[in-house]
Amino acid sequence: MPEPATAPPTTPVPLAALLADEELGLRQLAGPPADLGTAVHMVHTSEMADPYPYLLGGELLLSAGVLLKDPDRYVSRIVEAGAVALGFGVTPVYDTVPDELVEACERRGLALLEVPPRTTFTAIARAVWRLMAEARHRELRRVTRAQQGLAAAAARPDPVPAVLHQLAVRLDGWAVLLGQDGVPLSAAGREPSDAAMAGVTRLARVVNPDPDGALRPSPASATDLTAAGHLSAYALGGNQGLVLGLATPGREAGDHTVAGVAVVLLSLLTAPHQGAEATDRSAALVRLLLGATPAETAPLLGPGPWTVVHARGDDRSAFAAAALGAALGSALVDPDADGFVRVLLPGGHEAAAQPGWTLGVSAPAGPQELAAADAQAARAVRKAAATHKDLVRHRDTAPFSPDAARLRLAPLADSPALTETLRTWLSLHGSWDRTAAAMEIHRNTVRQRIGRCATLLDADLDDPDVRMELWFALRHG
């Protein structure tokens, strides 16, 4: 039997929230009570006799039963696919929900909703997407406030206990910093049960099995859901053998992000030679003020090449900027750079999207090219804001050599049809209809091929810089 599908990584919507919407008028006829926590991850409409191949898991499946012949098999296949609920429209095929379908859903534990004639499937889908957007907005606000609180705690005279306390408050649980031997060094929050303590200690050994902290497995986190609650452990950076342990009543959206910020802050606060790093930063500043060049001072701040990040967000306070820097892994932050925040990342640090921020990232640069990298990051963040993207990286669009062109297009080497479709599509400025006419194929075939090209090349073909890069590659390949 195939494995049940895993729910997609979307913000879940409580089924109870849909049932409470009086405008929809949905009524549950079978399955577990909605108030037990049934969550909808997406909506799918299908009138197929067996929709199993098209379900990802976590769906509210909507159907009017056009091809419903065997209710028991139909429901068993839906449950097998991982769908969480079935919305059955009583028009135009049926006047009422068939009793056989109600019995099958009750037997299989699938929530069955009656959709009244006045309610369209589109209205249900719209309600789900609206609730998802509202939940995502609440999650981002919660994460942003947690980041601010953690950054403020890290600035206190007793930063490690303060960060643990703030984390415990934000996650409504217990936070502990464990040493290399698993002994608690500092803790905050509600005292957990003995079982929870033992579970966190066990997870700490999973992420840091070497008592000397010399080995670091991948991934550097572990979680477990037990009767004692949701337990997790995160290995701190810096190869120190320290572990952050958490015991919380449950797991909410955004908890992992909040814990990740705390991990970065605690890694920086507990890193070996932290005082020496601060001294090096001070020395670099003094040398710059006394006339030294960036090339002479940069080695004091970390290994190159360097990456410049420009960030825009609703909150550009010093605390929020510090939290952003900590999340990106750098203490080199300029919180008030003409309306945005600038962060300088030393070599080995990769910028990733951060909740509540729009980021522009430069290409890696040496000390002498930092001014150019700053301009690249500024252009990238403006582009990210204009295109409503969380992060945009600067791309070098210099013409390709033949060898570089062949390397860039290597994923398409075994498919001349994809290569020629991409070439024609780019030459016609991304026109689906003109490309279809030029190649004498259907426009949907053009879309499918271009989508396949984007996947194989790992490229955003909506980006004009990427289009130009690929055009050069096709010209020189």
C-alpha positions in Angstrom: 0.0 0.0 0.0 1.4 3.5 -0.9 2.6 5.6 2.0 0.2 8.5 2.9 1.2 11.8 1.5 2.8 14.4 3.7 1.0 17.7 4.1 2.6 20.5 2.1 4.5 23.2 4.1 1.7 25.7 4.1 0.2 27.6 7.0 -2.5 25.3 8.3 -6.1 26.6 8.8 -8.3 25.0 11.5 -11.3 23.2 10.1 -13.3 24.6 12.9 -12.6 28.1 11.5 -14.3 27.2 8.2 -17.3 25.6 10.0 -17.6 28.8 12.1 -17.9 31.0 8.9 -21.7 31.6 8.7 -21.4 32.9 5.1 -20.2 29.5 4.0 -22.8 27.6 5.9 -20.8 24.3 6.0 -22.1 21.5 8.2 -20.1 18.5 9.5 -21.9 15.2 9.0 -19.1 12.7 9.9 -15.6 12.3 11.2 -13.8 13.5 14.3 -15.0 16.8 15.8 -13.3 19.8 14.2 -12.4 21.2 17.6 -10.0 18.4 18.1 -7.5 20.3 15.9 -8.1 19.1 12.3 -6.1 21.4 10.1 -6.5 22.2 6.4 -3.3 22.9 4.4 -4.9 23.4 1.0 -8.1 23.1 -1.1 -8.5 20.8 -4.1 -11.5 20.3 -6.3 -11.9 17.1 -8.2 -14.7 15.2 -9.9 -12.5 12.2 -10.7 -13.6 8.7 -9.6 -10.2 8.3 -7.9 -8.5 11.6 -7.0 -5.6 9.8 -5.1 -2.8 10.6 -7.7 -3.5 14.3 -7.5 -3.6 14.8 -3.7 -0.5 15.9 -1.8 -2.0 15.4 1.7 -3.6 17.8 4.1 -6.3 18.8 1.6 -9.9 19.7 2.0 -11.2 17.9 -1.1 -14.3 19.4 -2.7 -16.6 17.3 -4.9 -20.2 17.2 -6.1 -19.9 13.4 -6.6 -20.3 13.4 -10.4 -18.5 10.0 -10.7 -19.2 8.7 -7.2 -19.9 5.0 -7.7 -18.4 3.2 -4.7 -18.4 5.5 -1.6 -16.3 3.2 0.6 -13.5 2.8 -1.9 -13.6 6.5 -2.8 -13.2 7.5 0.9 -10.5 4.9 1.6 -8.5 6.3 -1.3 -8.9 9.9 -0.1 -7.8 8.9 3.4 -4.9 6.9 1.9 -3.7 10.0 0.1 -3.7 12.0 3.3 -6.6 14.4 2.8 -8.1 15.6 6.0 -11.7 16.5 5.0 -14.2 16.0 2.2 -16.6 18.8 1.3 -19.6 17.4 -0.6 -21.8 19.7 -2.7 -25.5 18.8 -2.7 -26.0 20.4 -6.1 -26.3 19.7 -9.0 -25.9 15.9 -8.9 -27.3 15.1 -5.4 -30.1 16.7 -3.3 -28.6 15.3 -0.1 -25.3 13.7 0.9 -25.6 10.0 0.3 -25.9 7.9 3.5 -23.3 5.5 2.2 -20.8 8.3 1.9 -21.6 9.5 5.5 -21.1 6.0 6.8 -17.8 5.5 4.9 -16.4 8.8 6.2 -17.4 7.9 9.8 -15.9 4.5 9.5 -12.6 5.8 8.1 -12.4 8.9 10.4 -12.6 11.4 7.6 -14.3 14.7 8.3 -17.3 15.1 5.9 -18.7 18.6 5.3 -22.0 19.3 3.6 -21.7 22.2 1.2 -25.1 24.0 0.7 -26.3 24.9 -2.8 -25.7 28.6 -2.2 -22.0 28.1 -1.5 -19.6 27.7 -4.4 -16.4 25.8 -4.1 -14.6 29.0 -5.2 -16.0 30.7 -2.1 -14.6 28.0 0.1 -11.2 28.1 -1.5 -11.1 31.9 -1.1 -12.0 31.6 2.6 -9.1 29.1 3.1 -6.6 31.3 1.4 -7.8 34.3 3.4 -7.4 32.4 6.7 -4.0 31.2 5.6 -2.9 34.8 4.8 -4.1 36.0 8.2 -2.4 33.2 10.0 0.9 33.8 8.1 0.6 37.5 9.0 0.2 36.7 12.7 3.1 34.3 12.5 5.4 36.9 11.0 4.4 39.5 13.6 5.0 36.9 16.4 8.4 36.0 15.0 9.4 39.6 14.6 8.4 40.5 18.1 10.3 37.5 19.4 13.4 38.5 17.5 13.2 42.0 19.0 12.8 40.5 22.5 15.7 38.1 22.0 18.0 40.8 20.6 17.2 43.1 23.6 17.9 40.2 26.0 21.3 39.6 24.3 22.2 43.2 25.0 21.7 42.9 28.8 24.6 42.5 31.2 23.6 38.8 31.8 22.8 37.9 28.2 22.8 34.1 28.3 20.2 33.8 31.1 18.2 36.7 29.6 18.0 35.1 26.2 16.9 31.7 27.7 14.3 33.5 29.8 13.0 35.4 26.8 12.9 32.2 24.7 11.0 30.4 27.4 8.4 33.2 27.6 8.0 33.4 23.8 7.5 29.6 23.5 5.6 29.1 26.8 8.0 26.4 27.9 11.4 25.5 29.3 14.7 26.5 27.8 18.1 25.1 29.0 21.7 25.4 27.9 23.5 22.1 28.3 27.2 21.6 28.5 29.3 19.1 26.7 28.6 16.5 29.3 24.8 17.1 29.2 24.8 19.0 32.6 22.5 22.1 32.6 24.5 25.3 32.7 21.6 27.7 32.8 17.8 27.3 32.5 14.6 29.4 32.4 10.9 28.9 32.3 8.5 26.4 33.9 10.2 23.4 35.5 9.6 20.4 33.2 8.7 16.9 34.2 11.5 14.3 34.8 10.4 12.7 31.5 10.8 15.9 29.6 14.2 16.6 31.1 15.3 13.1 30.2 14.0 13.5 26.7 15.8 16.7 26.1 19.0 15.2 27.4 18.6 12.3 25.1 18.1 14.6 22.1 21.1 16.6 23.1 23.2 13.4 22.7 21.7 13.0 19.2 22.9 16.4 18.0 26.2 16.3 19.9 27.3 12.7 20.4 30.9 13.6 21.1 31.4 14.7 24.7 34.4 16.9 23.6 32.2 18.7 21.0 34.7 17.9 18.3 32.1 16.3 16.0 28.9 17.9 14.7 26.3 15.8 13.0 24.0 17.0 10.3 21.3 18.1 10.9 22.3 19.9 14.1 18.8 19.7 15.6 16.5 16.9 16.8 12.8 16.9 17.9 10.4 14.5 19.5 6.7 14.6 20.3 6.0 12.8 23.6 3.4 12.7 26.3 5.6 15.2 28.1 5.2 17.7 25.2 7.3 18.8 22.3 11.0 18.4 22.9 13.8 19.7 20.8 17.6 20.2 20.9 19.8 22.5 18.8 23.6 22.3 18.7 25.2 25.7 19.1 27.7 26.9 16.5 31.4 27.4 17.2 32.2 23.7 17.7 31.8 24.1 21.5 29.7 21.0 22.3 26.9 23.2 23.8 23.3 22.4 23.2 20.1 24.4 23.5 17.2 22.3 24.8 13.5 23.1 24.7 10.4 21.5 26.3 7.1 23.2 25.2 3.5 22.1 25.4 3.2 22.0 21.6 4.6 23.2 18.3 3.3 26.4 16.7 4.1 28.0 13.4 7.2 30.1 13.7 8.6 28.3 16.8 11.5 26.8 14.8 12.4 30.2 13.5 12.3 31.8 16.9 14.5 29.0 18.3 16.9 29.4 15.4 17.4 33.1 16.3 18.1 32.1 19.9 20.6 29.5 18.7 22.5 32.1 16.7 22.5 34.6 19.6 23.6 32.0 22.1 26.3 30.8 19.7 27.7 34.3 19.4 27.4 34.9 23.1 29.1 31.7 24.1 31.7 31.5 21.3 35.3 31.0 22.4 37.5 34.1 22.3 34.4 36.4 22.2 36.5 39.1 23.9 39.3 38.7 21.4 36.8 39.2 18.5 35.5 42.4 20.1 39.1 43.6 20.5 39.8 42.9 16.9 36.7 44.9 15.8 37.9 47.8 17.9 41.4 47.5 16.5 40.0 47.6 12.9 37.9 50.7 13.7 40.9 52.5 15.2 43.2 51.6 12.2 40.5 52.9 9.8 40.2 56.2 11.6 44.0 56.5 11.6 44.2 56.1 7.9 44.5 52.4 7.2 42.9 50.9 4.1 40.0 48.3 4.1 42.5 45.8 2.7 44.7 46.3 5.8 41.9 46.1 8.4 39.5 43.5 6.9 41.6 40.5 8.1 40.9 41.6 11.7 37.1 41.2 11.2 37.2 37.7 9.6 38.1 35.8 6.5 37.1 37.0 3.1 35.6 37.2 0.6 32.9 39.5 2.1 29.2 39.8 1.3 27.2 42.9 1.8 23.5 42.6 2.7 21.0 45.5 2.6 17.7 44.9 4.4 14.4 46.7 4.6 11.8 46.0 7.2 9.0 47.6 9.1 11.1 47.7 12.3 14.6 49.1 11.8 15.4 49.7 15.4 18.8 48.8 16.8 17.3 45.7 18.5 15.7 44.5 15.3 18.9 45.2 13.4 20.9 43.3 16.0 18.5 40.3 15.7 18.9 40.4 11.9 22.6 40.4 12.2 22.6 37.5 14.7 20.2 35.5 12.4 22.6 36.1 9.5 25.6 35.2 11.6 27.4 38.5 11.8 27.9 41.2 14.5 28.9 43.8 11.8 25.6 45.7 11.5 24.8 49.2 10.5 21.2 49.8 11.8 20.6 53.2 10.2 21.9 53.4 6.7 19.6 55.8 4.8 16.4 53.9 5.6 17.7 50.4 5.6 20.0 48.1 7.6 23.4 47.0 6.3 25.1 43.8 7.4 28.6 42.7 6.4 29.1 38.9 6.3 32.6 37.4 6.4 33.5 34.5 4.3 31.6 31.2 4.8 28.3 32.9 5.7 25.4 32.5 3.3 22.6 35.0 3.6 19.1 33.4 3.8 15.6 35.0 3.8 14.5 36.3 7.2 10.9 36.8 8.3 9.8 40.5 8.2 12.8 41.6 6.1 13.4 42.2 2.4 17.0 41.5 1.6 19.4 42.4 -1.2 22.7 40.4 -1.3 25.9 41.4 -3.1 28.3 39.0 -4.8 31.3 38.0 -2.7 34.0 40.6 -2.8 37.4 41.3 -1.5 38.2 44.4 0.7 39.0 46.6 -2.2 35.6 45.8 -3.9 33.4 46.4 -0.9 32.2 49.7 -2.2 31.0 48.0 -5.4 29.5 45.2 -3.4 27.6 47.8 -1.3 26.1 49.3 -4.5 25.2 45.8 -5.7 23.3 45.1 -2.5 21.5 48.4 -2.7 20.3 47.6 -6.3 19.3 44.1 -5.2 17.2 45.2 -2.3 15.4 47.8 -4.5 14.7 45.0 -7.0 13.5 42.7 -4.2 11.1 45.4 -3.0 9.8 46.1 -6.5 9.2 42.4 -7.3 7.8 41.5 -3.8 10.5 39.0 -3.1 12.0 38.2 0.3 15.6 38.1 -1.1 17.4 39.0 -4.3 21.0 38.2 -5.0 23.2 40.2 -7.3 24.2 38.2 -10.4 27.2 38.7 -12.5 25.9 39.0 -16.1 29.3 39.3 -17.9 29.4 37.4 -21.2 30.3 33.7 -21.0 33.3 32.0 -22.3 32.5 28.8 -24.4 33.5 26.6 -21.5 31.5 28.6 -18.9 28.5 28.6 -21.3 28.6 24.8 -21.7 28.8 24.4 -17.9 25.8 26.7 -17.3 23.7 24.9 -19.8 24.9 21.4 -18.9 21.5 20.4 -17.3 19.9 20.8 -20.7 22.6 19.0 -22.7 20.5 15.8 -23.1 17.4 17.7 -24.3 17.8 19.6 -27.6 14.1 20.3 -27.5 14.4 22.2 -24.2 17.5 24.1 -25.4 15.9 25.2 -28.6 12.6 26.2 -26.9 14.6 28.3 -24.4 16.6 29.9 -27.2 13.5 30.7 -29.2 11.6 32.0 -26.1 14.4 34.3 -25.0 14.8 35.6 -28.6 11.1 36.5 -28.7 11.3 38.3 -25.3 9.4 35.6 -23.4 6.3 35.6 -25.6 4.4 32.3 -25.2 2.3 32.7 -28.3 5.1 33.8 -30.7 7.3 31.0 -29.5 4.6 28.5 -30.0 4.0 29.8 -33.6 7.7 29.9 -34.4 8.2 26.3 -33.2 4.8 25.0 -34.4 3.9 23.6 -31.0 1.1 24.4 -28.5 1.6 27.3 -26.2 1.0 25.0 -23.2 3.9 22.9 -24.4 6.1 26.0 -24.5 5.1 26.8 -20.9 5.8 23.2 -19.7 9.2 23.2 -21.4 10.2 26.6 -20.1 9.1 25.6 -16.6 11.2 22.5 -17.0 14.2 24.6 -18.0 13.8 26.8 -15.0 13.8 23.7 -12.7 16.8 22.1 -14.3 18.8 25.3 -14.4 17.7 26.4 -11.0 17.0 29.8 -12.4 14.3 32.5 -12.0 13.3 33.2 -15.6 11.2 36.2 -14.6 14.5 37.9 -13.7 15.8 39.9 -16.7 19.4 39.5 -15.5 18.9 35.7 -15.5 17.5 35.9 -19.0 20.4 37.9 -20.2 22.9 35.5 -18.5 21.2 32.5 -20.3 21.1 34.3 -23.6 24.8 35.0 -23.4 25.3 31.3 -22.5 23.3 30.2 -25.5 25.2 32.5 -27.8 28.6 31.3 -26.7 27.8 27.7 -25.9 
